[in-house]
Amino acid sequence: MLLDKEKPENEQMVFANAFAKYQRHNPFRRILNNNVPLILLLETIKHLNNDKDYNGAGISKIELPILLCWKDNNSLELYKQIKKVRKKYGYNPSSEVILEICYSLLDDVKRDDNSIIVDYPDDFIRKMRLTGLISVRGGGRFIDINTKEIKAVEYVLKNYSIYKTYKTEKEFYNFIGNIDQKLISNLLVYKSPVRATNQELDKWVQHYQWATIKQEMMNLVDGKSSKDEILKIIERPLRLEFLTSLAVLNKLPNVKVKPNFISDDEGLPTSFASGGNPDIECTEGKQKILLEVTLLTGTQQHIRESYSVQRHLEDYINKGHNAYSILVTPKAFIDTCRNADFIKFQYKLEVRLLDIDLFLTQLETQDSLNKVAYTASSCN
């Protein structure tokens, strides 16, 4: 399933299946903490959201270390511990308060403090979002259940909250390696991938100023990490699709932008578009512009992108659309440029290549997407 490049949404199905079953205390690891992290997270969030004293936003990121150090699968007791912290410190307990609780749970087993407070929670959030069942809210401060996948969440809780422990590696391997088709069939991505709505995209255009969008896109070019609490949990290639969509909407509000990435209930991307679809479909008047983005450079850029971009464009033209493509990349590779020249000559297919920095400059100086594409090129 993971090797099927035409169906990147398979990743969600695979990780939902794996994390619904993954037990921290298993024959391969045999650590002291005995719980299923995804189940513990979902149940604790439900307890918190059902509490009338709170705003239904889930568990805060600063509270996550307590969950990660929790010894068993007793979500009710974990919820009570978090509620005790909130009563005394609100939603902003100090790192020292959280560390004190964590070390009491770890039986004084020493860990790096920064890892407990920052690194482990960041890694945990990224992994849980791979299932498609988790959303981030409040500027990245809270982790909540993705309401678009509530049916799958309820299935997971009903079927995996009570679990069998395994004595041998082979038994656990067979259990976790078996695909639960009923779980997969309850995921929306199995039937009809959920994409960001215009309203959700508009919210993020308002949230991120142009200077931030530009800087974050250049960070991707330069290989720099994001410090933004939301963006840093989105995988880099997927982050580029998201930021590119916002960049066009920010500078060219008259262009209709339809990204094809799969999103959660906040409109944040969780998976790539399925095969056969361009990354982003734009409409300007009667013109269709297929925005394709990649972080690949060199030979891999040509091998992995040139032919898929060509196929997507052919599909749209064969459907009767007046269309061309823009490939946005860190640096256009000569073979990718030559292929674009060839298919224009041979098949009358127009693919324009723009380096990310040039694409951003064009958006700042031009008043239409057509001008962005045709007044400059990275293949000259």
C-alpha positions, 0 to 999 in steps of 0.5 A: 500500500505504501509503495503505490505512488498513485495512491498517497492517501494509502499512508493514512490508512496504513498508519491508522491501522498501525497506531490503533494497534501499537502497544508501547509495552510489546515483545520487541521493546518491553518498556515499563509504560503499558498503553496504546498511545493513540487510544490513550490520546483519543480517550483523554481528548474525549474526556476533556471535550466532554467536560463542561468546564473546558472549551472543547479544544482537546489537549494542549501541547504543554500537557502532552508530556504527561500523556507520553510519560503515563504508565497505563491506558487509564485515560480517566485518571490521566484526564483527572491529572490534567484537570488538576493541573488546569485548575491550579495553573490554567492552560499555561503551566510552567515547564517545571510544573510539567517536568515535576509530574513527568519525573514522578511518573518516570520513577526518577529515570533521567531524561533530557528536559528539552526532549520531554517538553519539546522534542517528544511532543513534536514527534508524537504529534507528527506521528499521530497526524499520519493517521488522519484522526488528529487535528491541531487547533489554536495556532498549534497549541491544542491537539484535538480529534479530526471531526471529519474522521469521527466515524473512524475514531469511534470505530477505533475506540470501540474495537481497540480500547480493550486489547490483548497483550502478546508474549512473543514477537511473532504473535505481535508482528502478526497482529499489528501487520494484519490490515483491518479492512473495516477500520480502513473502510471507515476512513474518509480517504478510503471513499472520497478524500476530503479537501480544504474548503474555500472557507478553511483556506481563507482562514489560513490566508488571514492567519499567515501574512505574506512575509511569513509565507515568503520566508517559510517557502524560502526556508524550504529552499534553504533547508531550514527548519520552521519554527511555526508551531503549525507548519513544522508538523506538516511534512516539507513537500506537503508544506510547500503545496499548502504555502503555495496555495496561500501565496497565490490566494494572498497576492491574487485574490481573484484567482480560484485556488483548489489544492488537491491535498487531503485535509483535516477539519482545520483545512491543514494538509494531512496527505498528498493528492491521489495520482492523476491529479495536479497538486493545485488547480487554479482558475483565472477567467476561462483559463485553467492553470495547473500548479505543480510543486516539488522540492526535488532538484537535479536528475530526480526532479526530471525523472519524478516530475516531468512525466507526471506533470505532462500526464496531468496536463494532457488529462485536463486538455482532453477534458476540453479545458484551456490549460497549461502548467506551472512547475514551481521548484527550488531550482529548475533542472536543465533536463526538466527544462528540455523536456518542457521544450520538447513536449511544447514542440511535439505535443503543444503542451505548455509547461512553465518552470519557475524557481521558488524565489522567482515565483514569489517575486512574480507574485509580488510584481504581477497582477495575474497568474498568466503574467506570473507564468509568462513574463519570466522563466527559470529555463532561459 
